[in-house]
Amino acid sequence: MADESPPYWALIAALFSSISLTESLAMALYYAGCDLYERKQEAGEVAGDLLSGKLRRLKEHVVFGNFSGPAYEARIDTERGPGVVRFLITREGLQWMQRRLHGRSQHPSAAESATAGPNTLKEYPS
């Protein structure tokens, strides 16, 4: 179960979309965004069975409700016509990508530890 993909809505958060964001479109954008993130590139291509287009990193780290992460903009052509999608890759999405690319380490990263659950707080006498 650890190798299964989390639901797409846990990996990316749409900030704006001029077209309907399907699961397959969301996952194509997620993988293209992860590729740019991992290679530290500013722009690239996004392609899938029913889409093609350009993806660029917005050079911003965005906080959107409970989600935060690097922001991207995709200008794509789909079977339903052209569209623009601005999205961020969530912390969980970045962690899942890292585990898939580099294998799960024996010691969780600081980011994984921070999101693993509540930390034990030191209690002080009142």
N, CA, C and O of each residue as an XYZ file, in Angstrom:
504
protein
N       0.805     -1.192      0.000
C       0.000      0.000      0.000
C       0.853      1.263      0.000
O       0.398      2.316     -0.446
N       2.110      1.167      0.506
C       2.980      2.324      0.565
C       3.355      2.824     -0.831
O       3.646      4.007     -1.006
N       3.350      1.918     -1.841
C       3.697      2.316     -3.197
C       2.516      2.889     -3.963
O       2.705      3.443     -5.046
N       1.295      2.774     -3.431
C       0.132      3.297     -4.116
C       0.131      4.817     -4.054
O       0.564      5.425     -3.075
N      -0.367      5.405     -5.124
C      -0.457      6.856     -5.183
C      -1.562      7.350     -4.266
O      -2.655      6.782     -4.249
N      -1.287      8.407     -3.499
C      -2.376      9.047     -2.760
C      -3.375      9.625     -3.758
O      -3.052      9.735     -4.941
N      -4.562      9.993     -3.326
C      -5.517     10.608     -4.257
C      -4.923     11.889     -4.853
O      -4.176     12.608     -4.189
N      -5.264     12.157     -6.101
C      -4.670     13.303     -6.799
C      -4.885     14.612     -6.057
O      -4.026     15.492     -6.110
N      -6.010     14.763     -5.366
C      -6.289     16.013     -4.663
C      -5.395     16.200     -3.440
O      -5.362     17.289     -2.866
N      -4.669     15.159     -3.032
C      -3.698     15.303     -1.945
C      -2.318     15.663     -2.497
O      -1.446     16.094     -1.743
N      -2.114     15.491     -3.807
C      -0.815     15.749     -4.416
C      -0.699     17.153     -5.000
O       0.360     17.776     -4.935
N      -1.806     17.648     -5.575
C      -1.798     19.011     -6.107
C      -3.058     19.736     -5.645
O      -4.080     19.119     -5.345
N      -2.956     21.055     -5.597
C      -4.119     21.892     -5.287
C      -4.242     22.918     -6.404
O      -3.310     23.678     -6.667
N      -5.386     22.934     -7.053
C      -5.625     23.885     -8.140
C      -5.894     25.267     -7.558
O      -6.751     25.427     -6.690
N      -5.164     26.252     -8.035
C      -5.368     27.633     -7.630
C      -6.320     28.322     -8.594
O      -7.098     29.193     -8.205
N      -6.244     27.914     -9.867
C      -7.120     28.436    -10.910
C      -7.119     27.434    -12.050
O      -6.083     26.847    -12.363
N      -8.265     27.235    -12.667
C      -8.335     26.370    -13.837
C      -9.452     26.863    -14.755
O     -10.594     27.037    -14.331
N      -9.100     27.083    -16.010
C     -10.109     27.506    -16.981
C     -10.803     26.307    -17.630
O     -11.729     26.474    -18.425
N     -10.354     25.104    -17.289
C     -10.977     23.881    -17.790
C     -11.211     22.935    -16.620
O     -10.611     23.089    -15.556
N     -12.077     21.966    -16.821
C     -12.366     20.982    -15.776
C     -11.114     20.157    -15.495
O     -10.484     19.636    -16.416
N     -10.764     20.044    -14.241
C      -9.552     19.336    -13.840
C      -9.909     17.893    -13.507
O     -10.382     17.600    -12.410
N      -9.678     16.993    -14.462
C      -9.947     15.571    -14.259
C      -8.780     14.925    -13.514
O      -7.711     15.523    -13.389
N      -8.984     13.731    -13.032
C      -7.910     13.021    -12.333
C      -6.711     12.795    -13.252
O      -5.572     12.991    -12.827
N      -6.940     12.388    -14.493
C      -5.814     12.128    -15.397
C      -5.059     13.416    -15.722
O      -3.831     13.400    -15.817
N      -5.771     14.528    -15.893
C      -5.117     15.808    -16.138
C      -4.322     16.237    -14.907
O      -3.182     16.684    -15.029
N      -4.913     16.106    -13.732
C      -4.227     16.472    -12.486
C      -2.946     15.661    -12.313
O      -1.913     16.214    -11.935
N      -2.999     14.368    -12.584
C      -1.809     13.524    -12.420
C      -0.743     13.858    -13.464
O       0.448     13.828    -13.154
N      -1.150     14.174    -14.696
C      -0.169     14.579    -15.711
C       0.528     15.864    -15.281
O       1.744     15.987    -15.430
N      -0.229     16.825    -14.747
C       0.362     18.069    -14.260
C       1.270     17.814    -13.059
O       2.341     18.411    -12.947
N       0.844     16.935    -12.169
C       1.655     16.593    -10.998
C       3.019     16.028    -11.417
O       4.059     16.485    -10.942
N       3.003     15.033    -12.307
C       4.265     14.420    -12.726
C       5.152     15.400    -13.479
O       6.369     15.390    -13.291
N       4.577     16.244    -14.326
C       5.367     17.241    -15.046
C       5.948     18.271    -14.073
O       7.104     18.670    -14.211
N       5.149     18.703    -13.089
C       5.636     19.639    -12.083
C       6.745     19.032    -11.233
O       7.732     19.702    -10.928
N       6.590     17.775    -10.850
C       7.633     17.088    -10.072
C       8.927     16.986    -10.869
O      10.019     17.130    -10.319
N       8.796     16.734    -12.174
C       9.978     16.652    -13.031
C      10.723     17.982    -13.042
O      11.946     18.009    -12.906
N       9.996     19.083    -13.202
C      10.636     20.405    -13.159
C      11.269     20.658    -11.795
O      12.391     21.157    -11.707
N      10.548     20.315    -10.738
C      11.036     20.537     -9.379
C      12.329     19.753     -9.130
O      13.305     20.299     -8.618
N      12.324     18.482     -9.494
C      13.478     17.618     -9.253
C      14.694     18.069    -10.070
O      15.822     18.019     -9.579
N      14.472     18.507    -11.306
C      15.581     18.936    -12.171
C      15.912     20.414    -11.999
O      16.822     20.931    -12.647
N      15.163     21.098    -11.115
C      15.383     22.530    -10.838
C      15.323     23.363    -12.116
O      16.139     24.261    -12.325
N      14.342     23.050    -12.970
C      14.146     23.803    -14.202
C      12.952     24.729    -14.061
O      12.053     24.490    -13.255
N      12.957     25.781    -14.850
C      11.896     26.789    -14.791
C      10.731     26.488    -15.724
O       9.612     26.934    -15.469
N      10.968     25.742    -16.800
C       9.915     25.486    -17.774
C      10.129     24.131    -18.429
O      11.238     23.597    -18.458
N       9.028     23.589    -18.958
C       9.106     22.299    -19.628
C       7.806     21.998    -20.349
O       6.933     22.856    -20.476
N       7.696     20.780    -20.812
C       6.531     20.319    -21.552
C       5.674     19.440    -20.650
O       6.169     18.784    -19.734
N       4.389     19.446    -20.932
C       3.473     18.512    -20.286
C       2.736     17.800    -21.417
O       2.271     18.439    -22.361
N       2.633     16.484    -21.319
C       1.982     15.717    -22.381
C       1.304     14.497    -21.779
O       1.733     13.954    -20.761
N       0.258     14.094    -22.429
C      -0.480     12.907    -22.022
C      -1.252     12.389    -23.207
O      -1.074     12.867    -24.328
N      -2.114     11.409    -22.969
C      -2.896     10.836    -24.055
C      -3.772     11.878    -24.734
O      -3.919     11.868    -25.956
N      -4.350     12.770    -23.954
C      -5.301     13.730    -24.516
C      -4.921     15.179    -24.217
O      -5.783     16.058    -24.234
N      -3.634     15.437    -23.943
C      -3.222     16.804    -23.669
C      -1.783     17.033    -24.078
O      -0.985     16.099    -24.160
N      -1.467     18.285    -24.332
C      -0.088     18.709    -24.571
C      -0.004     20.186    -24.231
O      -1.009     20.896    -24.256
N       1.193     20.640    -23.916
C       1.338     22.046    -23.606
C       2.628     22.366    -22.897
O       3.549     21.551    -22.838
N       2.680     23.566    -22.360
C       3.864     24.099    -21.679
C       3.563     24.267    -20.193
O       2.450     24.611    -19.796
N       4.578     24.015    -19.396
C       4.478     24.170    -17.953
C       5.627     25.047    -17.503
O       6.758     24.878    -17.958
N       5.344     25.992    -16.604
C       6.423     26.815    -16.055
C       6.239     26.974    -14.564
O       5.122     27.023    -14.049
N       7.367     27.052    -13.892
C       7.368     27.275    -12.447
C       7.177     28.763    -12.195
O       7.800     29.589    -12.862
N       6.330     29.110    -11.249
C       6.025     30.510    -10.974
C       6.990     31.160     -9.990
O       6.811     32.330     -9.652
N       8.000     30.447     -9.523
C       9.012     30.976     -8.597
C       8.395     31.474     -7.305
O       8.906     32.401     -6.675
N       7.307     30.860     -6.921
C       6.627     31.232     -5.686
C       6.326     29.977     -4.880
O       6.093     28.905     -5.440
N       6.333     30.122     -3.586
C       5.856     29.079     -2.690
C       4.517     29.594     -2.178
O       4.458     30.638     -1.528
N       3.458     28.874     -2.466
C       2.108     29.351     -2.197
C       1.503     28.603     -1.016
O       1.714     27.401     -0.858
N       0.757     29.319     -0.197
C      -0.037     28.722      0.874
C      -1.497     28.920      0.493
O      -1.945     30.042      0.255
N      -2.235     27.807      0.438
C      -3.638     27.834      0.020
C      -4.418     26.978      1.010
O      -4.468     25.755      0.872
N      -5.028     27.618      2.010
C      -5.702     26.853      3.063
C      -4.692     26.024      3.831
O      -3.737     26.561      4.392
N      -4.902     24.711      3.856
C      -3.981     23.801      4.548
C      -2.857     23.308      3.650
O      -1.984     22.569      4.105
N      -2.864     23.702      2.388
C      -1.863     23.229      1.438
C      -0.807     24.291      1.206
O      -1.100     25.487      1.228
N       0.420     23.850      0.985
C       1.487     24.772      0.605
C       2.473     24.024     -0.274
O       2.622     22.806     -0.174
N       3.146     24.778     -1.139
C       4.134     24.163     -2.007
C       4.487     25.062     -3.171
O       3.968     26.171     -3.293
N       5.383     24.572     -4.038
C       5.792     25.355     -5.202
C       4.640     25.493     -6.195
O       3.860     24.561     -6.389
N       4.542     26.670     -6.822
C       3.434     26.965     -7.739
C       3.871     26.850     -9.192
O       5.021     27.121     -9.539
N       2.924     26.439    -10.035
C       3.161     26.230    -11.463
C       1.993     26.771    -12.273
O       0.887     26.945    -11.762
N       2.264     27.033    -13.548
C       1.215     27.395    -14.493
C       1.386     26.531    -15.732
O       2.483     26.416    -16.280
N       0.285     25.926    -16.166
C       0.283     25.110    -17.378
C      -0.641     25.749    -18.400
O      -1.779     26.100    -18.085
N      -0.158     25.896    -19.606
C      -0.979     26.320    -20.748
C      -1.063     25.116    -21.653
O      -0.084     24.733    -22.294
N      -2.251     24.518    -21.700
C      -2.392     23.209    -22.331
C      -3.510     23.197    -23.370
O      -4.421     24.026    -23.357
N      -3.401     22.228    -24.261
C      -4.455     21.917    -25.220
C      -4.965     20.525    -24.880
O      -4.186     19.581    -24.747
N      -6.276     20.407    -24.740
C      -6.908     19.122    -24.440
C      -7.956     18.815    -25.500
O      -8.194     19.617    -26.403
N      -8.576     17.655    -25.383
C      -9.646     17.300    -26.318
C     -10.837     18.249    -26.165
O     -11.664     18.349    -27.072
N     -10.933     18.940    -25.039
C     -12.018     19.906    -24.804
C     -11.627     21.327    -25.173
O     -12.410     22.257    -24.983
N     -10.420     21.500    -25.700
C      -9.957     22.827    -26.090
C      -8.792     23.300    -25.232
O      -8.333     22.567    -24.356
N      -8.307     24.519    -25.474
C      -7.164     25.049    -24.716
C      -7.576     25.495    -23.314
O      -8.744     25.787    -23.056
N      -6.596     25.542    -22.423
C      -6.876     25.989    -21.072
C      -5.620     26.378    -20.323
O      -4.500     26.116    -20.764
N      -5.831     27.006    -19.187
C      -4.755     27.415    -18.279
C      -5.073     26.842    -16.909
O      -6.207     26.926    -16.437
N      -4.063     26.259    -16.277
C      -4.218     25.737    -14.923
C      -3.053     26.257    -14.087
O      -1.892     26.071    -14.452
N      -3.357     26.899    -12.982
C      -2.336     27.282    -11.999
C      -2.554     26.387    -10.788
O      -3.676     26.236    -10.304
N      -1.469     25.800    -10.310
C      -1.593     24.830     -9.226
C      -0.327     24.814     -8.391
O       0.710     25.347     -8.784
N      -0.438     24.196     -7.240
C       0.747     23.956     -6.416
C       0.860     22.462     -6.163
O      -0.132     21.734     -6.148
N       2.089     22.030     -5.965
C       2.332     20.654     -5.546
C       2.401     20.690     -4.029
O       3.195     21.434     -3.452
N       1.571     19.887     -3.390
C       1.475     19.921     -1.932
C       2.711     19.309     -1.273
O       3.515     18.640     -1.922
N       2.839     19.553      0.013
C       3.922     18.956      0.791
C       3.865     17.438      0.681
O       4.893     16.784      0.503
N       2.658     16.876      0.786
C       2.502     15.429      0.642
C       2.914     14.972     -0.754
O       3.523     13.914     -0.910
N       2.584     15.766     -1.761
C       2.980     15.432     -3.125
C       4.487     15.425     -3.303
O       5.023     14.545     -3.976
N       5.187     16.400     -2.704
C       6.645     16.442     -2.772
C       7.264     15.254     -2.030
O       8.222     14.650     -2.512
N       6.716     14.924     -0.862
C       7.228     13.795     -0.091
C       7.020     12.482     -0.835
O       7.909     11.631     -0.848
N       5.859     12.311     -1.451
C       5.577     11.077     -2.179
C       6.527     10.947     -3.366
O       7.023      9.857     -3.653
N       6.780     12.067     -4.059
C       7.726     12.057     -5.167
C       9.117     11.654     -4.689
O       9.769     10.818     -5.314
N       9.573     12.239     -3.589
C      10.899     11.927     -3.064
C      11.018     10.450     -2.694
O      12.034      9.818     -2.986
N       9.992      9.898     -2.058
C      10.025      8.470     -1.698
C      10.080      7.595     -2.935
O      10.791      6.591     -2.948
N       9.343      7.956     -3.971
C       9.340      7.166     -5.209
C      10.668      7.259     -5.935
O      11.148      6.258     -6.467
N      11.277      8.447     -5.968
C      12.532      8.634     -6.693
C      13.738      8.078     -5.943
O      14.638      7.496     -6.548
N      13.751      8.255     -4.651
C      14.947      7.931     -3.873
C      14.754      6.786     -2.894
O      15.670      6.452     -2.143
N      13.588      6.189     -2.894
C      13.310      5.123     -1.944
C      13.104      5.692     -0.562
O      13.626      6.757     -0.234
N      12.356      4.996      0.234
C      12.080      5.452      1.592
C      13.327      5.246      2.441
O      13.860      4.138      2.516
N      13.787      6.310      3.077
C      14.947      6.199      3.960
C      14.495      5.625      5.297
O      13.308      5.616      5.622
N      15.469      5.148      6.059
C      15.138      4.598      7.368
C      14.753      5.698      8.347
O      14.023      5.451      9.307
N      15.241      6.908      8.107
C      14.941      8.028      8.986
C      14.114      9.035      8.206
O      14.544      9.465      7.136
N      12.952      9.426      8.694
C      12.128     10.393      7.960
C      12.817     11.743      7.888
O      13.567     12.124      8.786
N      12.553     12.459      6.804
C      13.096     13.800      6.656
C      12.410     14.732      7.655
O      11.418     14.366      8.286
N      12.949     15.926      7.786
C      12.333     16.909      8.686
C      10.911     17.226      8.242
O      10.017     17.390      9.071
N      10.705     17.313      6.922
C       9.360     17.608      6.411
C       8.400     16.467      6.727
O       7.256     16.708      7.112
N       8.860     15.221      6.568
C       7.997     14.086      6.883
C       7.689     14.040      8.374
O       6.564     13.744      8.776
N       8.698     14.335      9.190
C       8.479     14.332     10.632
C       7.478     15.400     11.030
O       6.656     15.193     11.922
N       7.551     16.549     10.359
C       6.662     17.663     10.696
C       5.217     17.346     10.356
O       4.305     17.870     10.995
N       4.991     16.492      9.354
C       3.625     16.190      8.947
C       3.172     14.815      9.411
O       2.059     14.391      9.097
N       4.013     14.119     10.150
C       3.679     12.758     10.563
C       2.606     12.717     11.642
O       1.948     11.691     11.812
N       2.424     13.768     12.345
C       1.417     13.781     13.393
C       1.824     14.742     14.473
O       2.804     15.474     14.332
N       1.073     14.743     15.554
C       1.378     15.696     16.612
C       2.716     15.383     17.267
O       3.050     14.226     17.522
N       3.464     16.436     17.529
C       4.725     16.288     18.247
C       4.443     16.309     19.731
O       3.504     16.961     20.189
N       5.258     15.594     20.477
C       5.125     15.630     21.919
C       5.657     16.965     22.410
O       6.803     17.319     22.133
N       4.844     17.696     23.127
C       5.245     18.993     23.645
C       5.794     18.838     25.053
O       5.292     18.055     25.859
N       6.827     19.598     25.320
C       7.400     19.602     26.647
C       6.443     20.333     27.594
O       5.960     21.422     27.285
N       6.182     19.730     28.727
C       5.271     20.349     29.689
C       6.081     21.092     30.745
O       7.099     20.600     31.233
N       5.613     22.270     31.082
C       6.257     23.080     32.101
C       5.301     23.201     33.278
O       4.093     23.345     33.090
N       5.836     23.144     34.482
C       4.942     23.310     35.648
C       4.376     24.721     35.683
O       5.062     25.681     35.332
N       3.131     24.843     36.106
C       2.513     26.176     36.163
C       2.671     26.786     37.521
O       2.213     27.905     37.752
